[in-house]
Amino acid sequence: MKIGCVQSRALDVSRWKEALDRALVLADEAVAGGAELVLMPEALFPAYYLGGEDPAASWREADPRPVFSGYAANRRIHLAAGLVLEEGGALFNGAVLWGPDGGELLRTFKSNLWHFDGRYVLPGSSFPVADTEFGRVGMMVCADGRIPEISRILALKGARLILDLTNLTSTGRNRDTLSNPQLEYMLPARAAENGVWIAVADKVGLEAETVLNCGGSRLIDPLGNVVASLDSSAEGVLVAEADLEAPRPPMPGRTPKLYSILTADTVFTGAYLAQFDPLTSAGDEVFAALCRFTAAGREEFLEKASRFLVRAADQGNRLVCLPFMEEEGCSGVAEKLSCLLAGSDVIAVLSGPAREGRETVVFSADGVIGRFSGEMFEPLDTPVGRIGAVCGDEGWNPEPVRCFMLGGAEVAVWYGDGIRPRETSVKIARTRAAENRIFLLYFHGGDDVLVAGPSGAVLAEALDGGDQAVSAMIRRSESRGKTVVPGTNIVSGRLPSAYGDLVADEGYSGSP
C-alpha cells in the first residue's frame, strides 16, 4: 500500500483555520500521488502550543472532525490527523483515524506528555488498534515514541503498522540540518524491536517563536531502515510504499513472567526512590572502560584480559567490562583475574560464550560478587553503583533493560552477539540508554564497543578493528535523575496500570 505523510508548516494557534486549509491542500497532493492512507501531524488543530491564548478562542467552538471525515469519504482513503479534542470537559492531545467511508476507526490520546503539554491537556491511558483492509494499525503521538511500552503493546495487539503523529522539536542555526533523537535512532529502534512499519508525519518551522519543528517525516520498515524521508525545512508530502503482507522478520522471544516490575506501583520502584537519594562527589563519578580484544583460546584470553584489566585500573577506571569469552568457565576466569585487583576498588564484568545458559559475572578483588543469567532482571548493588547486564537478544527486547532501570540500575551492560545488523543494533543501544536515562555499555559481538549516556549520546566508541579499550565518565546522578525536560519524567510519568499486556502470558512471543 502507499502511505502519504503530510509535512505541514507549524502555525500559531490563532491561525488554526489556515493550518487546516493548508493541510488539506497537501493531502490532495498525497492522494494525487496514489496514497491510500494519508497521515497528518500532531496537533494539526488548533496548534501545538496552546498557552497565552484567549480561553474563549474561536477554535474551542469548532469541531474539525466532520471536515476530515468528509474528506476521507470523498477521496475514498484512510486518513489520520492529530487533533486537540475535548472529552468529558477535559482536553486531550489526540489522533483519529477515519476509513474510506468516513467512519472513525481509531482514536488515541498522547500518554507521555512532553514539557508543557500537561498544563493544557490530560494524558491518555489506553493503546487501541484497529482492523483495516490492509491489516491491523495502531497510533501513537510524538513523545509516546520515547516510551517502549506503548509501541510494544500495539505490536502485542497485532499492529503491523504504527502511525506516529508528531511535532518533533529541535535547535540549530541551519534549518536544513535540524534533527531529533526520535528520528535519528529511537523510532528505527521501535520499528526493529517490534518488527513493524512506522510512518511519521511531522511539522516544519517555528511556532510561537519558541517551538522549532524539525520535519523529517518518514517511513521506516520492520528492520529499522528508513525507506524514504523528507527534509527538515520545507513543507511537502512523502508518498512511499509499505509491504504490510511481507512476513515479520524473526523476533526474539519474550519472558513476560520476568517483567512484573513494569506494572508495579511507581513510588515503590528503586528508580523512583533513587531520585531522592543524594550522592557525594566521590560516589557520583565513575570512570568506566570497555575492552575489546580477540583471543584464540582460554590462555590467550587470560593473558589479554590481565593486561587490559591492569592497565584500565592504572588509568583510573573503576568499572571495567571485558569482552565475552568464546569458551565456558567465565566464573573461573573471573576468580583468577580478581587477584589482579588487590588493593583497588575496581569492579569488573565478564560474560561467557553466546549460547543457552550464558552467564555474566561481576567481580572485584574479593572474587565474584554477583551473576546475571537472564532468569531475573534485578540490578546488582556494587561500590560503583547499581548494575544490570543482558546478553544477546535480551537487549534487543526493551523489557529487560527497562526492568533493570526500574529496579534502580544506573548502568546496564549489553553483550550483543553481533548477529543482528550493526547499524540498527547501535540505534537500539542508544535508545536503551535514552529511554531509561541510564548509561549503556554495549558490545556488538567481538567487533564494536560503545558507551551511550542517558541522553542517548555516544560518549565513547572504539576504532574499526583491532584490540582497544575506550573509557567514559559515568555520573551516577545523571542516571538517577529521570526528568528529560520540565514536566516529563520517564519514571513518574509512566502509567503502569495501563501496561498489563506486557506481562500477560498470551500475545506476541517472537513469531508472526
Residue pairs with C-beta under 8 A, 6 or more apart in sequence:
1 36
1 37
1 134
1 241
1 242
1 244
2 33
2 34
2 35
2 36
2 37
2 239
2 240
2 241
2 242
3 35
3 36
3 37
3 38
3 39
3 199
3 219
3 239
3 240
3 241
3 242
4 27
4 29
4 30
4 31
4 33
4 35
4 37
4 38
4 39
4 237
4 238
4 239
5 30
5 39
5 199
5 200
5 201
5 217
5 218
5 219
5 230
5 237
5 238
5 239
5 240
6 23
6 26
6 27
6 30
6 38
6 39
6 40
6 41
6 201
6 217
6 237
7 26
7 41
7 201
7 202
7 203
7 204
7 215
7 217
7 230
7 234
7 235
7 236
7 237
7 238
8 19
8 22
8 23
8 26
8 40
8 41
8 44
8 203
8 204
8 235
9 22
9 203
9 204
9 205
9 235
10 47
10 48
10 167
10 203
10 204
10 205
10 206
10 207
10 211
10 213
11 18
11 19
11 22
11 47
11 205
11 207
12 47
12 49
12 207
12 208
13 46
13 47
13 49
13 50
13 53
13 57
13 59
13 208
14 53
14 57
15 47
16 45
16 46
16 47
16 58
16 59
16 62
19 44
19 45
19 46
19 47
20 44
20 45
20 64
20 67
22 235
23 40
23 44
23 81
24 67
24 71
26 235
26 236
26 237
27 38
27 40
27 71
27 75
27 79
27 237
29 237
30 38
30 237
30 239
31 38
31 75
31 77
33 237
33 239
34 239
35 77
35 239
36 77
36 78
36 134
37 77
37 78
37 79
37 80
37 134
37 199
38 77
38 78
38 79
38 80
39 80
39 163
39 165
39 199
39 200
39 201
40 79
40 80
40 81
40 82
40 165
40 201
41 82
41 165
41 166
41 167
41 201
41 202
41 203
41 217
42 48
42 82
42 93
42 95
42 110
42 141
42 142
42 165
42 166
42 167
42 203
43 82
43 83
43 84
43 93
43 167
44 81
44 82
44 83
45 59
45 62
45 64
45 81
45 82
45 83
45 84
46 57
46 59
46 62
46 84
47 207
47 208
48 167
48 203
48 207
48 211
49 116
49 207
49 208
49 210
49 211
50 84
50 91
50 120
50 121
51 116
51 119
51 120
51 208
52 208
60 86
64 81
64 83
65 83
65 96
65 104
68 79
68 81
68 96
68 98
69 98
69 102
69 103
69 104
70 102
71 79
72 78
72 79
72 98
72 99
72 100
72 101
72 102
73 98
73 100
73 101
73 102
76 100
77 100
78 97
78 98
78 99
78 100
78 105
78 132
79 97
79 98
80 95
80 96
80 97
80 98
80 139
80 163
80 165
80 201
81 95
81 96
81 165
82 93
82 94
82 95
82 141
82 165
82 167
82 201
83 94
83 95
83 96
84 91
84 92
84 93
84 94
84 120
84 121
85 91
85 92
85 94
85 96
85 109
86 92
90 121
90 122
91 120
91 121
91 122
92 109
92 110
92 121
92 122
92 124
93 109
93 110
93 113
93 117
93 121
93 141
94 107
94 108
94 109
94 110
94 124
94 141
95 106
95 107
95 108
95 109
95 110
95 139
95 140
95 141
95 163
95 165
96 104
96 106
96 107
97 104
97 105
97 106
97 107
97 130
97 137
97 139
97 163
98 104
98 105
99 105
99 132
105 130
105 132
105 137
106 128
106 129
106 130
106 137
106 138
106 139
107 128
108 124
108 126
108 127
108 128
108 138
108 139
108 140
108 141
109 122
109 123
109 124
109 125
109 126
109 141
110 117
110 121
110 123
110 124
110 140
110 141
110 142
110 143
110 144
111 123
111 124
111 125
111 127
111 141
111 144
111 147
111 150
111 495
111 498
112 123
112 143
112 144
112 146
112 147
112 150
112 488
112 493
113 121
113 123
113 143
113 487
113 488
113 493
114 142
114 143
114 485
114 487
114 488
115 485
115 486
115 487
115 488
116 486
116 487
117 143
117 487
118 487
119 487
123 493
123 495
125 495
125 497
125 498
126 498
127 138
127 140
127 150
127 153
127 154
127 157
127 498
128 138
128 157
129 136
129 137
129 138
129 154
129 157
129 158
129 159
130 136
130 137
130 138
134 161
134 244
135 160
135 161
135 244
135 245
136 157
136 158
136 159
136 160
136 161
137 159
137 160
137 161
137 162
137 163
138 151
138 154
138 155
138 157
138 159
138 161
138 162
138 163
139 162
139 163
139 164
139 165
140 150
140 151
140 154
140 162
140 163
140 164
140 165
141 164
141 165
141 166
142 164
142 165
142 166
142 167
142 168
143 488
144 150
144 151
144 164
145 151
145 164
145 166
145 182
145 186
145 187
145 190
146 182
146 186
146 434
146 435
146 484
146 490
147 435
147 490
147 494
148 190
148 193
148 398
148 399
148 402
148 431
148 435
149 262
149 398
149 402
149 494
149 499
149 502
151 162
151 190
151 194
151 196
151 198
152 193
152 194
152 398
152 399
152 502
153 499
153 501
153 502
154 162
154 194
154 196
155 162
155 194
155 195
155 196
155 508
156 501
156 502
156 504
156 507
156 508
157 501
157 507
158 508
159 196
160 196
160 197
160 244
160 248
161 196
161 197
161 198
161 199
161 242
161 244
162 190
162 191
162 194
162 196
162 197
162 198
162 199
163 198
163 199
163 201
164 187
164 198
164 199
164 200
164 201
165 201
166 182
166 200
166 201
166 202
166 203
167 202
167 203
167 211
167 213
168 180
168 182
168 183
168 202
168 213
168 214
168 216
169 180
169 211
169 212
169 213
169 214
170 178
170 179
170 180
170 212
170 213
170 214
170 232
171 178
171 212
172 178
172 212
175 204
175 232
175 233
176 231
176 232
176 233
177 232
178 212
178 214
178 215
178 216
178 232
178 233
179 214
179 216
179 232
180 214
180 216
181 430
181 434
181 455
181 456
183 200
183 214
183 216
183 218
184 427
185 426
185 427
185 428
185 430
185 431
185 456
186 427
186 430
186 431
186 434
186 435
186 456
187 198
187 200
187 218
187 220
188 220
188 224
188 225
188 226
188 424
188 427
189 224
189 424
189 427
189 428
189 430
189 431
190 196
190 198
190 431
191 197
191 198
191 220
191 221
191 222
191 223
191 224
192 222
192 223
192 224
192 396
192 424
192 427
192 428
193 396
193 397
193 398
193 428
194 222
194 251
195 222
195 248
195 249
195 251
195 512
196 222
197 219
197 220
197 221
197 222
197 242
197 244
198 219
198 220
199 218
199 219
199 220
199 242
200 216
200 217
200 218
200 219
200 220
201 217
202 213
202 214
202 215
202 216
202 217
203 213
203 215
204 213
204 214
204 215
204 232
204 233
204 234
204 235
205 212
205 213
206 212
206 213
207 213
214 232
215 230
215 231
215 232
215 233
215 234
216 229
216 230
216 231
216 232
217 229
217 230
217 236
217 238
218 226
218 227
218 228
218 229
218 230
218 238
219 226
219 227
219 228
219 229
219 238
219 240
219 242
220 226
220 227
221 227
221 242
222 246
222 248
222 249
223 249
223 421
223 424
224 421
224 424
224 427
224 428
225 424
227 240
227 241
227 242
228 238
228 240
229 238
230 236
230 238
247 512
248 511
248 512
250 510
251 508
251 510
251 511
252 392
252 393
252 394
252 396
252 397
252 510
253 393
253 509
253 510
254 397
254 399
254 508
254 509
254 510
255 374
256 502
256 503
256 504
256 505
256 507
257 503
257 505
258 375
258 376
258 377
258 399
258 400
258 403
259 377
259 399
259 403
259 502
259 503
260 503
261 269
261 377
261 403
261 406
261 407
262 399
262 402
262 403
262 406
262 496
262 499
262 502
262 503
263 496
263 497
263 499
263 500
263 502
263 503
264 406
264 496
265 496
266 272
266 491
266 492
266 494
266 496
267 273
269 406
269 407
269 408
269 491
270 379
270 386
270 406
270 407
270 408
270 409
271 405
271 406
271 407
271 408
271 409
271 482
271 491
272 491
272 492
273 408
274 386
274 408
274 410
274 480
275 480
275 481
275 482
275 491
277 480
279 476
279 477
279 480
283 476
284 475
284 476
284 477
285 473
285 474
285 475
285 476
286 318
286 319
286 384
286 385
286 411
286 473
286 474
286 475
286 476
287 315
287 316
287 317
287 318
287 319
287 471
287 472
287 473
287 474
288 317
288 318
288 319
288 320
288 321
288 384
288 411
288 439
288 441
288 451
288 471
288 472
288 473
288 474
289 308
289 312
289 315
289 317
289 319
289 320
289 321
289 469
289 470
289 471
290 321
290 441
290 443
290 449
290 450
290 451
290 460
290 462
290 469
290 470
290 471
291 305
291 308
291 309
291 312
291 320
291 321
291 322
291 323
291 449
291 468
291 469
292 323
292 443
292 446
292 447
292 448
292 449
292 462
292 467
292 468
292 469
293 304
293 305
293 308
293 323
293 467
293 468
294 446
294 467
295 301
295 303
295 304
295 305
295 325
295 326
297 327
298 325
298 327
298 329
298 333
301 325
301 326
301 327
301 333
302 333
302 336
302 337
304 467
305 322
305 333
305 337
305 350
306 337
306 340
308 320
308 322
308 469
309 320
309 322
309 337
309 340
309 341
309 346
309 348
310 340
311 469
312 320
312 346
312 469
312 471
313 320
313 340
313 341
313 344
313 346
315 471
317 346
317 471
318 345
318 346
318 347
318 383
318 384
319 346
319 347
319 348
319 349
319 384
319 387
319 411
319 474
320 346
320 347
320 348
320 349
321 348
321 349
321 350
321 413
321 441
321 443
322 348
322 349
322 350
323 351
323 443
323 446
323 449
324 330
324 350
324 351
324 352
324 353
324 354
324 391
324 415
324 443
324 446
325 333
325 350
325 351
325 352
325 353
326 353
327 353
328 352
328 353
329 352
330 350
330 351
330 352
330 359
330 360
330 361
331 359
331 361
331 368
331 371
333 350
334 348
334 350
334 361
334 363
334 367
334 368
335 363
335 367
335 368
337 348
337 350
337 363
338 348
338 363
338 364
338 365
338 366
338 367
338 368
339 365
341 348
341 363
341 364
341 365
342 365
343 365
344 365
345 364
345 383
345 384
346 364
346 365
347 362
347 363
347 364
347 369
347 382
347 383
347 384
347 387
348 362
348 363
348 364
349 360
349 361
349 362
349 363
349 387
349 389
349 413
350 360
350 361
350 363
351 358
351 359
351 360
351 361
351 389
351 391
351 415
352 358
352 359
352 360
352 361
354 391
354 392
354 415
354 417
357 373
358 373
358 374
358 391
358 392
359 371
359 372
359 373
360 371
360 372
360 373
360 389
360 391
360 413
360 415
361 368
361 370
361 371
361 372
362 368
362 369
362 370
362 371
362 372
362 380
362 382
362 387
362 389
363 369
364 382
364 383
369 380
369 382
370 380
370 382
370 387
372 380
372 388
372 389
372 390
372 391
374 390
374 391
374 394
374 400
377 388
377 390
377 399
377 400
377 403
377 404
377 407
378 388
378 403
378 404
378 407
379 386
379 387
379 388
379 404
379 407
379 408
379 409
380 386
380 387
380 388
384 411
384 474
385 410
385 411
385 474
385 476
385 479
386 407
386 408
386 409
386 410
386 411
387 409
387 410
387 411
387 412
387 413
388 400
388 401
388 404
388 405
388 407
388 409
388 411
388 412
388 413
389 412
389 413
389 414
389 415
390 400
390 401
390 404
390 412
390 413
390 414
390 415
391 414
391 415
391 416
391 417
392 415
392 416
392 417
392 419
393 417
393 420
394 400
394 414
395 401
395 414
395 415
395 416
395 428
395 429
395 432
395 442
396 420
396 425
396 428
398 432
398 435
399 502
401 409
401 412
401 414
401 432
401 436
401 438
401 440
402 435
402 436
404 412
404 438
405 412
405 436
405 437
405 438
406 491
409 438
409 479
410 438
410 439
410 474
410 476
410 479
410 480
411 438
411 439
411 440
411 441
411 474
411 479
412 432
412 436
412 438
412 439
412 440
412 441
413 440
413 441
413 442
413 443
414 429
414 432
414 440
414 441
414 442
414 443
415 443
416 425
416 429
416 442
416 443
416 444
416 445
417 445
418 425
418 444
418 445
418 446
418 447
418 448
419 445
422 444
422 447
422 448
425 442
425 444
426 442
426 444
426 448
426 450
429 440
429 442
429 450
429 452
430 440
430 452
430 456
430 457
430 458
431 456
432 438
432 440
432 452
433 439
433 440
433 452
433 453
433 454
433 455
433 456
434 452
434 454
434 455
434 456
435 490
436 454
436 490
437 454
437 455
437 478
437 479
437 481
437 482
437 484
437 490
438 454
438 479
439 451
439 452
439 453
439 454
439 459
439 472
439 474
439 478
439 479
440 451
440 452
441 449
441 451
442 448
442 449
442 450
442 451
442 452
443 449
447 465
448 461
448 462
448 464
449 461
449 462
449 470
450 458
450 459
450 460
450 461
450 462
450 470
451 458
451 459
451 460
451 461
451 470
451 472
452 458
452 459
453 459
453 472
453 478
454 478
454 479
459 472
459 473
460 470
460 471
460 472
461 470
462 468
462 469
462 470
482 489
482 490
482 491
482 492
483 489
484 490
501 507
